[in-house]
Amino acid sequence: MNQGPSSRQFLPEWTPQQAVLLSWPGRDSDWASLLDAIETTFITLIEVIARYQHVLVTLPDDDTRQRLATTLTNLGVPDSRLSLVMAPSDDTWARDHGPLTVMDNATLRLLDYRFTGWGGKFPAERDNALNGVLAEQEIFAPELQDMQHLVLEGGGVETDGQGTLLTTRSCLLNPNRNPHLEQADVETHLRENLGIDRVLWLENGYLEGDDTDSHIDTLARFCDEQTIAYVRCDDPLDPHFEALSAMEQELKAFRRVDGQPYRLIALPWPAPCFDPEDGHRLPATYANFLIINGAVLMPAYADPADYAALKALSEAFPERDIIPIDCRQVIRQHGSLHCLTMQLPAGSLKAIEN
């Protein structure tokens, strides 16, 4: 894939951040029957993030904005750490409808890719328009770059910030995303627009209940340039065992640019979580953590494995606080903590005091 240098660098999640983007659940969304519970999770998430940095929340209407502002003020969240902005969405998965960020010759650029509800599975028109709505309100400092000719979701790509991309074939090359593109075309786009000069393609790995066609952020994550944390299933009777064992072998075979193997940190496998209404399995995963300034927010499931996951992430991020967030309600809609959030690097937003 090496076809000459690019001026661009796809920024890794540990790049210093200005804010985290969240999209508040609406009453007309799939969250309707769980609204009180998921709002509680969102409030906890905002309060925790605001201890470290700014939070940008998009909201469906002014009544919700006023109600949330009052709640957060009563919790002691400072106004200087909070932006509540009117911008309707279909759903809450900011990881996939938020902008991707690159540095281009010392200039920050926000890329607005097309989001289609993971290959047309769910309504996504308002989600896809959300970045444009924020740009029209002059929320972003850089000009938003229109990339609507290509479907690309933030949860489907992981970078080390040094030109390496980690992803899954089942998502990025799925014909329900960009059926007109072959692998070589996708790699050319990644090189020219994200500065990616090599792609580590995973052939294996999935989670039951996942709607994303195996987003990488549910399976394996860069923690730094040398370290990958990944999901390992240690139960031979679990239907995931074979695929995740094969994924583990792929990760062991991957090499860094210098030819050395990656430092791999296995994340535990929680006990199966099932939907209380119809009994289908839910995609609980500890790989769906969020890196912010000074901390890592870890999805938790009231499972004994939560503590083992906390220890593993403490090993991966020894200089950051590891903070569990109860995500039992989040997985009811088949995502988790990282899926709800999109980090915005320093310089992304206008007129914010940190």
C-alpha positions as CSV (number, residue, x, y, z in Angstrom):
1,M,0.0,0.0,0.0
2,N,3.0,2.3,0.2
3,Q,2.4,4.7,-2.7
4,G,4.1,7.9,-1.5
5,P,3.7,10.0,1.6
6,S,0.6,11.8,2.6
7,S,0.5,15.1,4.4
8,R,-2.3,13.8,6.6
9,Q,-2.3,12.1,10.0
10,F,-5.4,10.3,11.2
11,L,-5.3,11.3,14.9
12,P,-5.4,8.5,17.5
13,E,-7.8,8.7,20.4
14,W,-5.0,9.6,22.9
15,T,-4.3,12.9,21.1
16,P,-5.1,15.8,23.5
17,Q,-8.8,16.5,23.3
18,Q,-10.9,19.6,23.6
19,A,-14.3,17.8,24.0
20,V,-16.3,14.7,23.7
21,L,-19.4,14.7,21.5
22,L,-22.6,13.0,22.7
23,S,-26.0,12.8,21.0
24,W,-28.9,12.8,23.5
25,P,-31.6,10.1,23.0
26,G,-34.9,11.3,21.6
27,R,-38.4,10.2,22.5
28,D,-39.0,9.2,18.9
29,S,-35.9,7.0,18.8
30,D,-35.5,3.3,19.6
31,W,-34.7,4.3,23.1
32,A,-38.3,5.4,23.8
33,S,-39.1,2.4,26.1
34,L,-35.8,2.8,27.9
35,L,-35.6,6.6,28.0
36,D,-35.4,7.1,31.8
37,A,-32.7,4.5,32.2
38,I,-30.6,5.6,29.3
39,E,-30.8,9.3,30.3
40,T,-29.4,8.3,33.7
41,T,-26.5,6.7,32.0
42,F,-25.9,9.7,29.8
43,I,-26.0,12.1,32.8
44,T,-23.4,9.9,34.6
45,L,-21.3,9.9,31.4
46,I,-21.4,13.7,31.1
47,E,-20.6,14.3,34.7
48,V,-17.6,12.0,34.6
49,I,-16.2,13.4,31.3
50,A,-16.7,17.0,32.6
51,R,-14.3,16.3,35.4
52,Y,-11.5,16.1,32.7
53,Q,-12.6,18.2,29.7
54,H,-15.5,19.8,27.8
55,V,-18.6,17.9,26.7
56,L,-20.6,18.8,23.6
57,V,-24.2,17.4,23.7
58,T,-26.6,17.6,20.8
59,L,-30.2,17.7,21.8
60,P,-33.6,17.1,20.0
61,D,-35.5,20.1,21.5
62,D,-35.3,23.1,23.8
63,D,-37.4,21.5,26.6
64,T,-34.8,18.7,26.8
65,R,-32.0,21.2,26.8
66,Q,-33.4,23.2,29.6
67,R,-34.2,20.1,31.7
68,L,-30.7,18.7,31.2
69,A,-29.1,22.1,32.0
70,T,-30.9,22.2,35.3
71,T,-30.0,18.6,36.2
72,L,-26.3,19.1,35.4
73,T,-26.1,22.4,37.3
74,N,-27.6,20.7,40.3
75,L,-24.9,18.0,40.0
76,G,-22.2,20.6,40.0
77,V,-21.1,20.3,36.4
78,P,-19.6,23.7,35.6
79,D,-21.0,25.6,32.6
80,S,-17.5,26.1,31.3
81,R,-17.2,22.4,30.7
82,L,-20.6,22.0,28.9
83,S,-22.1,23.0,25.5
84,L,-25.8,22.0,24.9
85,V,-26.6,22.4,21.3
86,M,-29.8,21.9,19.3
87,A,-29.2,19.3,16.6
88,P,-31.7,16.5,16.1
89,S,-30.5,12.9,15.5
90,D,-32.1,9.6,14.7
91,D,-30.1,7.8,17.4
92,T,-27.3,8.2,19.9
93,W,-24.2,6.6,18.2
94,A,-22.0,9.7,17.9
95,R,-19.0,7.4,17.2
96,D,-20.4,6.7,13.8
97,H,-22.1,10.0,12.9
98,G,-19.5,12.3,14.4
99,P,-16.6,13.7,12.4
100,L,-13.3,12.0,11.9
101,T,-10.2,14.2,12.6
102,V,-6.9,14.5,10.8
103,M,-3.9,16.8,11.0
104,D,-2.9,18.1,7.6
105,N,0.4,20.0,7.6
106,A,-0.3,21.3,11.1
107,T,-3.9,22.2,10.2
108,L,-6.8,20.3,11.9
109,R,-9.4,19.0,9.5
110,L,-12.8,17.5,10.4
111,L,-14.1,15.0,7.9
112,D,-17.8,14.4,7.4
113,Y,-18.3,10.9,6.0
114,R,-21.7,9.5,5.1
115,F,-23.5,7.5,7.7
116,T,-26.2,5.1,6.5
117,G,-27.3,3.3,9.7
118,W,-24.6,0.5,9.2
119,G,-25.5,-0.3,5.6
120,G,-29.2,0.8,5.7
121,K,-30.2,-1.2,8.7
122,F,-31.8,1.8,10.5
123,P,-32.9,5.3,9.7
124,A,-30.0,7.7,9.6
125,E,-30.9,10.9,7.7
126,R,-30.7,13.1,10.7
127,D,-27.6,11.4,12.0
128,N,-25.9,11.9,8.7
129,A,-26.9,15.6,8.6
130,L,-25.8,16.3,12.2
131,N,-22.2,17.4,11.5
132,G,-23.5,19.9,8.9
133,V,-26.1,21.3,11.4
134,L,-23.2,21.9,13.9
135,A,-21.1,23.5,11.2
136,E,-24.0,25.8,10.3
137,Q,-24.2,26.9,13.9
138,E,-20.5,27.6,13.8
139,I,-19.7,25.1,16.5
140,F,-16.6,23.8,14.8
141,A,-13.4,25.8,14.5
142,P,-12.1,24.2,11.3
143,E,-14.2,24.1,8.2
144,L,-16.1,20.8,7.9
145,Q,-14.8,18.8,4.9
146,D,-17.5,17.1,2.9
147,M,-16.7,13.3,2.5
148,Q,-20.3,12.3,1.7
149,H,-19.3,10.3,-1.3
150,L,-18.0,7.5,1.0
151,V,-19.5,5.6,3.9
152,L,-17.1,5.4,6.8
153,E,-17.9,5.0,10.5
154,G,-15.6,5.9,13.4
155,G,-16.3,2.7,15.2
156,G,-15.0,0.7,12.2
157,V,-11.4,2.1,12.2
158,E,-8.6,2.2,14.8
159,T,-5.3,4.0,14.2
160,D,-1.9,4.2,16.0
161,G,-1.5,7.8,14.7
162,Q,1.6,6.6,12.8
163,G,0.0,5.6,9.6
164,T,-1.3,2.2,10.6
165,L,-5.1,1.3,10.5
166,L,-6.7,-1.6,12.3
167,T,-10.0,-2.8,11.0
168,T,-12.2,-5.7,10.0
169,R,-12.9,-6.9,6.5
170,S,-16.5,-7.7,7.4
171,C,-17.2,-4.0,8.1
172,L,-15.0,-1.9,5.9
173,L,-15.3,-4.1,2.8
174,N,-18.9,-5.0,3.3
175,P,-20.9,-4.5,0.1
176,N,-23.6,-2.7,2.2
177,R,-21.2,0.2,2.7
178,N,-19.4,1.1,-0.5
179,P,-20.3,-1.6,-3.1
180,H,-18.5,0.2,-5.9
181,L,-15.1,0.0,-4.2
182,E,-12.6,-2.9,-4.1
183,Q,-10.0,-3.3,-1.3
184,A,-7.4,-1.4,-3.3
185,D,-9.8,1.5,-3.8
186,V,-10.5,1.6,0.0
187,E,-6.8,1.6,0.8
188,T,-6.1,4.3,-1.7
189,H,-8.8,6.5,-0.1
190,L,-7.4,5.8,3.4
191,R,-3.9,6.8,2.2
192,E,-5.0,10.0,0.5
193,N,-7.5,11.3,3.0
194,L,-6.4,9.8,6.4
195,G,-2.7,9.4,5.8
196,I,-2.8,5.6,6.2
197,D,0.1,3.7,4.7
198,R,-0.8,0.2,5.9
199,V,-3.9,-1.6,7.0
200,L,-4.1,-4.5,9.4
201,W,-7.1,-6.4,8.2
202,L,-8.8,-8.8,10.7
203,E,-10.6,-11.7,9.0
204,N,-12.1,-13.0,12.3
205,G,-14.1,-11.8,15.3
206,Y,-17.7,-10.9,15.9
207,L,-20.2,-10.3,18.7
208,E,-23.8,-11.7,18.7
209,G,-26.3,-8.8,18.8
210,D,-24.0,-6.4,17.0
211,D,-25.5,-4.4,14.2
212,T,-22.3,-3.0,12.8
213,D,-20.9,-5.9,10.9
214,S,-18.1,-6.2,13.4
215,H,-16.8,-2.8,14.2
216,I,-13.2,-2.9,15.3
217,D,-14.0,-0.9,18.5
218,T,-16.0,-3.9,19.8
219,L,-13.0,-6.3,19.3
220,A,-9.5,-4.8,19.4
221,R,-8.2,-1.3,20.2
222,F,-4.9,0.6,20.0
223,C,-3.9,1.8,23.4
224,D,-0.6,3.3,22.1
225,E,1.6,2.8,19.2
226,Q,2.9,-0.6,20.5
227,T,-0.2,-1.9,22.4
228,I,-3.4,-3.5,21.4
229,A,-6.1,-4.5,23.9
230,Y,-8.5,-7.1,22.6
231,V,-11.4,-9.3,23.6
232,R,-10.6,-12.9,24.4
233,C,-13.2,-15.6,25.0
234,D,-11.9,-18.4,27.3
235,D,-15.1,-20.5,27.3
236,P,-14.9,-23.3,24.7
237,L,-18.7,-23.8,24.9
238,D,-19.4,-20.1,24.0
239,P,-20.4,-19.7,20.3
240,H,-17.8,-16.9,20.0
241,F,-14.9,-19.0,21.1
242,E,-13.6,-20.2,17.7
243,A,-13.9,-16.8,16.0
244,L,-12.3,-14.9,18.8
245,S,-9.5,-17.5,19.2
246,A,-8.8,-17.1,15.5
247,M,-8.7,-13.3,15.9
248,E,-6.2,-13.6,18.7
249,Q,-3.9,-15.6,16.5
250,E,-4.2,-12.9,13.8
251,L,-3.3,-10.2,16.3
252,K,-0.3,-12.2,17.5
253,A,0.9,-12.4,13.9
254,F,0.6,-8.7,13.2
255,R,3.8,-6.7,13.3
256,R,4.6,-3.1,14.0
257,V,6.3,-1.0,11.4
258,D,9.7,-1.8,13.0
259,G,8.9,-5.5,12.6
260,Q,8.3,-6.2,16.3
261,P,5.1,-7.9,17.6
262,Y,2.5,-5.8,19.3
263,R,2.2,-5.9,23.0
264,L,-1.2,-7.6,23.4
265,I,-3.4,-7.2,26.5
266,A,-6.3,-9.6,26.7
267,L,-9.6,-8.2,28.0
268,P,-11.9,-10.6,29.9
269,W,-15.1,-12.1,28.6
270,P,-18.2,-11.2,30.6
271,A,-20.9,-13.6,31.3
272,P,-23.5,-13.6,28.5
273,C,-26.0,-10.7,28.7
274,F,-29.5,-11.3,27.3
275,D,-32.3,-8.9,26.4
276,P,-35.0,-9.2,29.2
277,E,-37.8,-8.9,26.7
278,D,-37.1,-11.4,23.9
279,G,-33.9,-13.1,25.3
280,H,-31.6,-12.4,22.4
281,R,-27.9,-12.0,23.3
282,L,-26.5,-8.5,23.7
283,P,-23.0,-7.4,22.6
284,A,-21.3,-6.8,25.9
285,T,-17.6,-6.0,25.4
286,Y,-14.8,-4.4,27.4
287,A,-13.1,-3.3,24.2
288,N,-15.6,-0.4,23.9
289,F,-13.7,1.9,26.3
290,L,-13.2,5.6,25.7
291,I,-9.8,7.4,26.1
292,I,-10.1,11.0,27.3
293,N,-7.6,13.4,28.8
294,G,-6.2,11.8,31.9
295,A,-8.7,8.9,32.1
296,V,-10.2,5.8,30.4
297,L,-13.9,5.2,30.7
298,M,-14.6,1.5,30.8
299,P,-17.9,-0.2,30.1
300,A,-19.1,-2.3,33.0
301,Y,-21.9,-4.8,33.2
302,A,-22.2,-5.7,37.0
303,D,-20.2,-8.8,36.2
304,P,-17.3,-10.3,38.2
305,A,-15.2,-9.8,35.0
306,D,-15.6,-6.0,35.4
307,Y,-12.7,-6.0,38.0
308,A,-10.5,-8.1,35.7
309,A,-11.2,-5.7,32.9
310,L,-10.3,-2.7,35.1
311,K,-7.0,-4.4,36.0
312,A,-6.2,-5.1,32.3
313,L,-6.9,-1.5,31.3
314,S,-4.8,-0.2,34.2
315,E,-2.0,-2.2,32.7
316,A,-2.6,-0.7,29.3
317,F,-3.0,2.8,30.6
318,P,-0.9,3.1,33.8
319,E,-0.9,6.9,33.8
320,R,-4.7,7.3,33.4
321,D,-7.6,6.9,35.8
322,I,-9.8,3.9,34.9
323,I,-13.4,4.7,35.5
324,P,-16.2,2.1,35.1
325,I,-19.5,3.2,33.6
326,D,-22.5,0.9,33.9
327,C,-23.5,0.1,30.3
328,R,-26.2,-2.5,31.0
329,Q,-28.8,-0.2,29.5
330,V,-26.6,0.9,26.6
331,I,-26.2,-2.7,25.3
332,R,-30.0,-3.0,25.1
333,Q,-29.6,-1.1,21.8
334,H,-26.6,-3.1,20.7
335,G,-23.8,-0.7,21.4
336,S,-21.7,0.3,24.4
337,L,-19.7,3.2,25.8
338,H,-17.3,4.0,22.9
339,C,-20.2,3.8,20.4
340,L,-22.0,6.7,22.3
341,T,-19.0,9.1,22.1
342,M,-16.7,10.8,19.6
343,Q,-13.7,12.6,20.9
344,L,-12.8,16.0,19.4
345,P,-9.1,17.0,19.5
346,A,-7.9,20.3,20.8
347,G,-8.8,23.1,18.3
348,S,-12.0,21.4,17.1
349,L,-14.5,23.8,18.6
350,K,-14.9,27.6,18.7
351,A,-15.1,29.7,21.8
352,I,-14.8,27.1,24.5
353,E,-13.1,27.7,27.8
354,N,-11.3,24.7,29.2
